[in-house]
Amino acid sequence: MKNFTQLPFWRNFIVALHDLIMACIAFEISILARYEIIGYPQEIFFLWPATLSFVLICSITFWHLGLYRGIWHYASITDLLTITKAVIISILLFFPLMFLVTRLESFPRSTLILLFPMLIIFLSTPRLIYRIIKDRNLENIFENISKNKIQVVMVGADNESERFIREVNRPGSSPYKVIGIIDSSIKSVGRNIRGVRIWGTLTDLEKIIFRLNSKNFNPQKIIISNAKISSDKLNILLESAEKLGLTVSKLPRITELFKADDSDKLNFPIYSTLQPLALEDLLQRPQQALNNDKVDSMINGQKILISGAGGTIGSEIVRQIINLNPKAICVLDNNEFALYKIQTEISEKYPDLEKNIVIGDIRNIDTINRIFQKFKPDIVFHAAALKHVPLVEQNPTEAILTNIIGTKNIANASKNFSCKVMVLISSDKAVYPSSVMGQTKRIAESYCQSLAISEINKPNRNTNFVIVRFGNVLGSTGSVVPLFQRQIKIGGPITVTHPDATRYFMTSKEAVRLVLHAATLQENYENLNRIFILDMGEPIRIQDLARQLIRMEGLQPDKDIKISFTGLRKGEKIHESLFYKEEILMTTNISGIKEAKLFVPDLLEIENNMKNLKFLSESGKIEEAKKLLNKMVNEYTKPFK
């Protein structure tokens, strides 16, 4: 059951009761002090009609000026000014009222001189003490109220919004003035933070903007704090901002406010660090509460090899791995420039880490064996692949040699050199594949499963094979996001294949984090035929993605930037799937990761077919190779028994 003080009515009632009790006490003390100084001591409440009248006047004045709505955690000079104004108005109303009723007979006028400072102190001191206790910092109480040029509305009634409001009110040349706050929770509506009112919730945005306009405000910008907003609400916010002609920015995370030189000094002013919305903000999903202990212990002190280390996923694996204290790292890729970039990152962050930077082709078994023999990795992450669907359709044999034969080489080397774990990065395009790229990924999955099962009863079995399947990675090379951004930059149009096309999306950081956790799951022999599938939330319509990218640039879809539908390309589907209907889908003990079982072919059979595939591909017999590839996919897609 919720604490009753969490309800807005009761919270306001308690604050109002406090203020009226303070008014009563201040009034009585002022009268008693007056008679102690000049006259004879009197009993308490001997002028109770006057006390009651003053308290009633205060209740009306305080309510009208919004004294009850202030959030004590954010009490500031603005609140002190409001209290001072409320006390002055209450005294000015009380004085003529007493004159009309009693002609001020038997009421000492000098009492009001004592009452004025005393009531201000009684009302402000509890707020000040509460703020100091919460902040443990006195200087945050003081602020400067200045007129700013750009009027903004904050989204989120939280510490970040309060910090921003405090910053823009400091002396200086801040270009912003916060005129209102919108929160996702209704319980804060009607209250104040540093004198700025919380007007309503996100669903009321348009009404709130119109109301502010009616009060002679001119909101021009919306700034989102670090408040958690679902992607649906964020989309609604962007659409409403577009209609209202408002731009949208966000505050950086608190860790991003520190200088890059690790001096632990904050970058101020904060308003200068405002950021545009990133696409990841539109794809927010609840962050999985993951236990990193197993990942830490798996990587700590181990020798790690990453193939495709220059790619989007491979390079992110490198970035996360080097933070986990590996003994040594080997990064393998056939792209010289990509390797140079990731080498530079490693050297800048961990100059003393032992690293092997290898330019090599995973299709060459001799090269792979030499690398494994020299480096002797404990754990292998295999991210190297050809993945651009239209290009792979035009070069099918290259994909067969890279995605299938290359994977076989890495998997066999992992087994032969007794690696503890080999992780294959797969794709949702391996599910009901309509493209050569998807078919090659499905065969790669099948081979790793078959190899794992074949080793189950061998006494010298040392290698666990882990297959992780997920969808598109935001901003990866060859993905739609960089393409759309380039098209927006040149003025459009944005080209979308189909109006209803959808895809699963995930950030590279989130995907790799889950991949590392999935690698810790493959511990039992009975799990060897399973494929781990990352929970990517709901698929996103590509057309909607394009429209949001346009809005994030402050432009209007169909008006400033046109959207053109070009039709599906060869090998593309309208919708992707993460698992086959024939697969048995189960949960794991890690949130965000599921596992599926599917038919696993005999190792000897799949090796013979792969041998033929390799021969046909190297001989340039494209159609025969594609025919065999298709046959293998159909035969290996069966329910698990």
Secondary structure, 3 states (H helix, E strand, C coil): CCCHHHCHHHHHHHHHHHHHHHHHHHHHHHHHHHHHHCCCCCCCCCCHHHHHHHHHHHHHHHHHCCCCCECHHHCCHHHHHHHHHHHHHHHHHHHHHHHHHHCCCCCCCCHHHHHHHHHHHHHHHHHHHHHHHHHCCCHHHCCCCCCCCEEEEEECCCHHHHHHHHHHCCCCCCCEEEEEEEECCHHHCCCEECCEEEEEEHHHHHHHHHHHHHCCCCEEEEEECCCCCCHHHHHHHHHHHHHHCCEEEECCCHHHHECCCCCCCECCCHHHHCEECCHHHHCCCCCCCCCCHHHHHHHCCCEEEEECCCCHHHHHHHHHHHHHCCCEEEEEECCHHHHHHHHHHHHHHCCCCEEEEEECCCCCHHHHHHHHHHHCCCEEEECCCCCCHHHHHHCHHHHHHHHHHHHHHHHHHHHHCCCCEEEEEEEHHHCCCCCHHHHHHHHHHHHHHHHHHHCCCCCCCCCEEEEEEECEECCCCCCHHHHHHHHHHCCCCEEECCCCCEECEECHHHHHHHHHHHCCCCCCHHHCCEEEEECCCCCEEHHHHHHHHHHHCCCCECCCECEEECCCCCCCCCCCCCCCCCCEEEECCCCCEEEEECCCCCHHHHHHHHHHHHHHHHCCCHHHHHHHHHHHHHHHCCCCC
